[in-house]
Amino acid sequence: MGPSEPAAGQGVGKAAMHIALEVLAVMLAAVTMSLALAHALELPGKLRLSKEEYLAVQAIYYPGFTIAGIAEVGSIIAALSLLIRTPQLSWQFWLVLAAFASLVAVQVIFWTLTQPLNEYWLQNTELSRSATRFFEAGRAPAAADWTVMRDRWERSHVLRAIASVLALVLLTTAVAL
């Protein structure tokens, strides 16, 4: 049976819905990966910036990355939905489960390492009411040397990139099987 053929007992509509869910899960995981990977790839260049340059550049990310960040939540929901629909104990099941765990890890890294530092970077930036509420989640560590804060923030994005690349590879492999 090929990947586009319905499994025994499934109608064509159910098979098409399953394929659509697979595509959605992969696409959302790709957006999740692209956000984290973009930050990680900037690391060498950003380490060369002075404090003033770094602070000026840092605030430009938040509007676009916050909007696209919705895909990160969507990727977890799509992967969980796919996991529920995947035959248990099959290779696909274990791959989707590992991808789901990797996508959850992306969020754990964000909320425990990245988000507390976002408040630090945005302390002198005027934000909308909703943005203020979002970026107040988690508390920044007490003011420290800015390079320590920069290195923590940048490393958190490298970790997010690793977890999200892993998630995308696992999901894509599961779909290809």
N, C-alpha and C positions, 0 to 999 in steps of 0.2 A: 504494500500500500504506500503510495507517495504522500508527501506532506500535504498536498491539497485535497487528497481524497478523504471522505468522511470515514471515521472509525466505525467499526461494526456497531450497529444500534444507533448511530447518530444520523440525523437528517442532514441534508445539504446546508440548511440554514444554521444548524448548530455548528457544523464544521466551519462555515464562513465566519460565524461569530467568534469561534475560537481563534481562527487565523487573525481576525481583526484585533482581538485582545493581545495576541502575540506581537503583532506589529506595534500596537499602542505601547505595550510594555517596553519593547526595545527602543522605540522613539523617545519615550520619556526618560529612560535610562541614559540615552545618548545626550539629551539636553542636560541632565544631571551631571554627566561626565564632562560635558563641554564647559560648564560653569567652573567646576573645580579645576579642570585641566588648564583653563585659561589663566586662572590665578597662579597655578604652579609653574607654568611656563614663563610667567613674568618675573619669577623670583630672581634670576641672575641680574636682570636689569634694575630691578627695584632695590637690590642690595647696594647698588652704586649711587643711589640718590642721597642727597643731604636731608637733614631733618625737615627743612622747609619744603623741599621738593616732594619728599615722601608724603608729608601731610597734605599738600595741595593735590597730589595725584590720588591719594587714598579715598577722598570723599566722592570722586567721580563715579565709583562703581555702584553705589548703593541703589539708585533708582532702577536701573536696568536689571541688575542681578537680583534685586528683591522681587521684581515682577516675574522674572524667569524662574526664580526659586520655587514658584508654585508647582513647577514640573517635578521638583524633588519629592513633594508630598504625593503627587499623582503617580510617580514611578513606584512608590511603595504600595499604593493601593492597587495599581495594575499588576505588579508582581505577586501580591497576595491573591488577587483574583485569579491570576493564571495558576498559581500554586494550588488553589482549591480545585480548579478544573483539570489538573494534571493527574494522571493515574499514580496513586501512591506507590512508593518503592521502585518506580521506574527510574532510569537514568535521568530523564527529563525532570522528574520530581526533585531529585537531589540537586540538580543544577539550578533549578528555579528557586529551591529553598536556600541554596548558598547565595544566589543573586539577591534574593529578598534580604537575607542577613547582611549582605554587603551594603545594600541601600539603606537599611536601618543604621548600620555603622556610620554611613555618611552623615546622617542626622545626629547621631550621638556625638560625633566629632564636632559638628557645627554647634550644637547647643552647649557642649561642655568646654570646648576650646576656643572656637571662633567667636561666637556671639558675645560672650563677656567682654571681648576685646573691641568689638564694634562700637560699643558705647564710648570707649576711650578715644577712638579715632574720630568720633562724631561729636565730641563734647563742645566744640566751637562752631558747629554747623546748625543752621536753623532748619528744622524739619517740620513736616506736616504733623497733625495730631496723631494720625494712624501710624506714621513712621516713628514718631517719638515713642508710642506705646510698644511697637515691635522691638525697637532697638534698646529699650529699657529692660527687656527680658534678659535675665542674667546680669550680673554686676561685674564691672571691670575691676581688676585688681587695683590696689592702691597705686597711685602714680609711681611709676618706675622709670628707669632709663628707657627712653623711647626705642632704643635698639633692641632691648629685651622684649618689649611689647611687639615690635615689628617682627622679630624672629619667631615669637610664639604664633602670631597671626599667620605669617607666611608658612611656617611648618604645618599648621593645622590644615591649610589648603593643600599641601603636598599629601598629607594623610588622606584627605577627602578625595583627592585625585586618584590615589592608589585604590581606595575602596570602590570608587565609582567606575574606574576602568575594569576592575575585577567583576563588578556587577554586570557591566555591559557584555564582557566576554562570556560570562556564564549564561546570561539570558540568550545571547545570540547562538551559543552552542546548543542550548536546550531547544531552541526553535529550529535549528538546522537538523537536529536528529530526527 
